[in-house]
């Protein structure tokens, strides 16, 4: 009888199902958190975010710079502020999280403490009225479907308070 094993995050990266996104750190910084993504989100970051202009809030930083700053903060273990930069969507029991910059939204989940899996990214203005083009409920459904379909060891998501899951 052959045994079958569900995958760990490392195996999913090795198989190309997920990508571990890295960012340059200073010599005195070390990776304290990990950011994983579906390949489609990496494509979105590389192709769409790099060409985006600042939205209606007119940030001094371009969206690509906002993304780079967030990723560096995340990976290096710098402070991440609840609600302003990172928040869980309602109902909280679904454990779907939103990363927020002035112009970007990234939706995903936390499979283990200090690890995030990005499923979908979007332009912040597309989620705001008037002229809303995207709905949070639809992005959340994509995250839940991706999580259910992913061959990942159980439990597939971590539970706990923001500080339990994110703090270094």
Secondary structure, DSSP 8 states (H G I E B T S, - for coil): ------B-HHHHHHTTSEEEE-----TT----SEEEEEHHHHHIIIIIGGG----TT--SS-HHHHHHHHHHHHHHT----BTTTEEE-SSGGG--EEEE-SSEEEEEEEEETTEEEEEEEEEGGGGSSSS----HHHHHHHHHHHHHHS-B-S--S--S-HHHHH--
